[in-house]
Amino acid sequence: MVVLERELRKAPVLLAPASTPDAIPLPLRRHGGSSRQVLALSLVGTLVLAIFASRDLSSWLDRLGDGPVMGPLQHAAAAWDGAMDRLGLTGMHDLLRRDIERLLDWEWGAPP
Amino acid sequence: MLFPTSGFLLFFLAVAAAMAALDTRFMAKKAVLVVASYYFYAQWDWRFCFLLAFSTTLSYLAGLAIGVAQNRSRRRLITGGAIALHLGLLGVFKYLDFFVLSANQLARLLGLQHELPFLEILLPVGISFFTFHGISYVTDVYRGDADVCRNPLDMALYMSFFPQLVAGPIVRAAYFLPQLARPSREPIPIAPALLLILGGLFKKVVVATYLATGLVDPVFASPTSYGGPDLLLATYGYAVQIYCDFSAYSDMAIALAALLGFRFPANFNQPYRSQRLREFWQRWHISLSGWLRDYLYKPLGGNRHGRLATYRNLMLTMLLGGIWHGAGWKFVAWGALHGGGLAIERMLEPLIGRRAQSPLAKLVATFVVFHFVCLAWIFFRAEDFEVARLYLAGFGAGWHDGVQQAKPFTVALIAIGLAGQFTPPALFERSVGLAARLPAWGLGATAGIVVAAINALGPEGVAPFIYFRF
């Protein structure tokens, strides 16, 4: 590791500047956070997703097939989805799904 | 493992946790990213990992050999050998059966009895991308644009970094390797990265998916069953679908790399607003067109040897760019159309200028370029030449019957996709400004709700990205 760290100090030098522009331009990169904040927001996002997309969590685990590990996980996901349903938190998912199905069936000359 | 799946979310959570835990230990972070990238790649087929490792070792050793070579001719020999090996690998895995098929067709035409056997080799996902990474590194070292990479871990990460591994953007060695030399002091651009992910998810899960299933796939599967209006709308639909599909992948790759502390180059910039075909290639798959320009068009002579040589070089570059996309004559035709279009545009430049001037001229130029690109997409999307021919022949009929397949929702998706080409760039910056005001947990919660909504709007499961097969 020490050798590798030493190598690092003799870093590859960019002799000719790359003309390629960065996808996220410098002004937008000036403010941001740390890798801990990235982890925190990923965890919060996943939790929120598990709450509001519990229907998909359950169907995703069902699609992964059977097995000694999957069985209990699928049961847990179904129970979690049921709990979210009772709390009324699956309402957004069901509403959006109904709306998109209506839009998909929308025909010319008829109201959506 | 596709980006818009729960499996990938769990994978990314594990990687993000490792990055947070390792904090300032940059070497360890890179080692974790290499292991994670190989794990990510093994989800398609673990055997492909050996190919990736071979390609990495080849590039690494070639770089070292170029570094110690005493004279230019030896460096040239090593570079040429390494490029030939990279291309040979690509040729075997991607093009061998295509060559066998073409040779057998030719033999039949010539009345020969003997046919070559097909090997039916499985195409490794992303081989075109990591091969171009390897060639980019060796060539950059040879040209002196990048120093020799002496750290095998850096080379392994450059070749395998999972956000870009299977569908780009193609990241140059001279651009990416310096980022591996020392940890970035910049903060992680969380807000722009999240917006790119959310926008990418919407483009892929909603726009690209419904356009494919609701319009493009059925019409291209049986073009003779539809009239001109459906064929035209399916062509526009495919133009929007492929843009939304591929740019979504690029946006998410850029964002994931940013969240891990790395910069990626831009890959798309509202390509359908282009007023010249040349401009289209400066806005579409920028990392590929830049690669082709610097490693193929310019070495061929570029525009330095007169008009005819320039046209020839444009044609050759686009033909090879076409075949890079896939082993099939339809991709050659797609490349030939673009090469020919670029050559004709350059021929007409004294008459039409490099840029349209008046508002009407700009409108007409955008219309013409968009429709030329759409014409080429027909060859790109059709199953084969015969289907493309039937598709084009069908444009002349069925205009009185109206549309059968295109529904208001799919037409609205086309309109949304095309409208997105003309939004001011400041809109993204303003959105980032608003998002950046939220604390990290607020951003995470908002992103979670938006992802849940996009998920609910999309169908169950996600189709693979179009560019995975290239």
Chai-1 contact restraints between the chains, C-beta under 6 A:
chainA,res_idxA,chainB,res_idxB,connection_type,confidence,min_distance_angstrom,max_distance_angstrom,comment,restraint_id
A,L4,B,M27,contact,1.0,0.0,6.0,A-B,restraint_1
A,E7,B,R150,contact,1.0,0.0,6.0,A-B,restraint_2
A,E7,B,N151,contact,1.0,0.0,6.0,A-B,restraint_3
A,A11,B,A181,contact,1.0,0.0,6.0,A-B,restraint_4
A,P12,B,D147,contact,1.0,0.0,6.0,A-B,restraint_5
A,P12,B,C149,contact,1.0,0.0,6.0,A-B,restraint_6
A,P12,B,L177,contact,1.0,0.0,6.0,A-B,restraint_7
A,P12,B,A181,contact,1.0,0.0,6.0,A-B,restraint_8
A,V13,B,D147,contact,1.0,0.0,6.0,A-B,restraint_9
A,L14,B,A174,contact,1.0,0.0,6.0,A-B,restraint_10
A,L14,B,P178,contact,1.0,0.0,6.0,A-B,restraint_11
A,L15,B,G144,contact,1.0,0.0,6.0,A-B,restraint_12
A,L15,B,D145,contact,1.0,0.0,6.0,A-B,restraint_13
A,A16,B,D145,contact,1.0,0.0,6.0,A-B,restraint_14
A,A18,B,R172,contact,1.0,0.0,6.0,A-B,restraint_15
A,A18,B,A174,contact,1.0,0.0,6.0,A-B,restraint_16
A,A18,B,Y175,contact,1.0,0.0,6.0,A-B,restraint_17
A,T20,B,Y175,contact,1.0,0.0,6.0,A-B,restraint_18
A,T20,B,P265,contact,1.0,0.0,6.0,A-B,restraint_19
A,P21,B,A266,contact,1.0,0.0,6.0,A-B,restraint_20
A,D22,B,R263,contact,1.0,0.0,6.0,A-B,restraint_21
A,A23,B,I254,contact,1.0,0.0,6.0,A-B,restraint_22
A,A23,B,F264,contact,1.0,0.0,6.0,A-B,restraint_23
A,A23,B,A266,contact,1.0,0.0,6.0,A-B,restraint_24
A,I24,B,P189,contact,1.0,0.0,6.0,A-B,restraint_25
A,I24,B,P192,contact,1.0,0.0,6.0,A-B,restraint_26
A,I24,B,A258,contact,1.0,0.0,6.0,A-B,restraint_27
A,L28,B,P189,contact,1.0,0.0,6.0,A-B,restraint_28
A,L28,B,P192,contact,1.0,0.0,6.0,A-B,restraint_29
A,L28,B,V432,contact,1.0,0.0,6.0,A-B,restraint_30
A,R29,B,E186,contact,1.0,0.0,6.0,A-B,restraint_31
A,R29,B,P189,contact,1.0,0.0,6.0,A-B,restraint_32
A,H31,B,A436,contact,1.0,0.0,6.0,A-B,restraint_33
A,G32,B,P187,contact,1.0,0.0,6.0,A-B,restraint_34
A,G32,B,I188,contact,1.0,0.0,6.0,A-B,restraint_35
A,G32,B,P189,contact,1.0,0.0,6.0,A-B,restraint_36
A,G32,B,I190,contact,1.0,0.0,6.0,A-B,restraint_37
A,G33,B,I188,contact,1.0,0.0,6.0,A-B,restraint_38
A,G33,B,I190,contact,1.0,0.0,6.0,A-B,restraint_39
A,G33,B,A440,contact,1.0,0.0,6.0,A-B,restraint_40
A,S35,B,M19,contact,1.0,0.0,6.0,A-B,restraint_41
A,S35,B,A20,contact,1.0,0.0,6.0,A-B,restraint_42
A,R36,B,A20,contact,1.0,0.0,6.0,A-B,restraint_43
A,Q37,B,A440,contact,1.0,0.0,6.0,A-B,restraint_44
A,V38,B,A16,contact,1.0,0.0,6.0,A-B,restraint_45
A,V38,B,I188,contact,1.0,0.0,6.0,A-B,restraint_46
A,V38,B,L259,contact,1.0,0.0,6.0,A-B,restraint_47
A,L39,B,A16,contact,1.0,0.0,6.0,A-B,restraint_48
A,L39,B,A17,contact,1.0,0.0,6.0,A-B,restraint_49
A,L39,B,A20,contact,1.0,0.0,6.0,A-B,restraint_50
A,A40,B,A440,contact,1.0,0.0,6.0,A-B,restraint_51
A,L41,B,A440,contact,1.0,0.0,6.0,A-B,restraint_52
A,L41,B,L443,contact,1.0,0.0,6.0,A-B,restraint_53
A,L41,B,G444,contact,1.0,0.0,6.0,A-B,restraint_54
A,S42,B,L13,contact,1.0,0.0,6.0,A-B,restraint_55
A,S42,B,A16,contact,1.0,0.0,6.0,A-B,restraint_56
A,V44,B,W441,contact,1.0,0.0,6.0,A-B,restraint_57
A,V44,B,G444,contact,1.0,0.0,6.0,A-B,restraint_58
A,V44,B,A445,contact,1.0,0.0,6.0,A-B,restraint_59
A,G45,B,G444,contact,1.0,0.0,6.0,A-B,restraint_60
A,G45,B,A447,contact,1.0,0.0,6.0,A-B,restraint_61
A,G45,B,G448,contact,1.0,0.0,6.0,A-B,restraint_62
A,V48,B,A445,contact,1.0,0.0,6.0,A-B,restraint_63
A,V48,B,G448,contact,1.0,0.0,6.0,A-B,restraint_64
A,V48,B,I449,contact,1.0,0.0,6.0,A-B,restraint_65
A,L49,B,G448,contact,1.0,0.0,6.0,A-B,restraint_66
A,L49,B,V451,contact,1.0,0.0,6.0,A-B,restraint_67
A,L49,B,A452,contact,1.0,0.0,6.0,A-B,restraint_68
A,F52,B,A452,contact,1.0,0.0,6.0,A-B,restraint_69
A,A53,B,A452,contact,1.0,0.0,6.0,A-B,restraint_70
A,A53,B,N455,contact,1.0,0.0,6.0,A-B,restraint_71
A,D56,B,N455,contact,1.0,0.0,6.0,A-B,restraint_72
A,W60,B,S6,contact,1.0,0.0,6.0,A-B,restraint_73
A,H93,B,A456,contact,1.0,0.0,6.0,A-B,restraint_74
A,L96,B,A453,contact,1.0,0.0,6.0,A-B,restraint_75
A,L96,B,A456,contact,1.0,0.0,6.0,A-B,restraint_76
A,L96,B,L457,contact,1.0,0.0,6.0,A-B,restraint_77
A,R97,B,A456,contact,1.0,0.0,6.0,A-B,restraint_78
A,I100,B,L457,contact,1.0,0.0,6.0,A-B,restraint_79
A,L103,B,F409,contact,1.0,0.0,6.0,A-B,restraint_80
A,L104,B,F409,contact,1.0,0.0,6.0,A-B,restraint_81
A,W106,B,P408,contact,1.0,0.0,6.0,A-B,restraint_82
A,W106,B,F409,contact,1.0,0.0,6.0,A-B,restraint_83
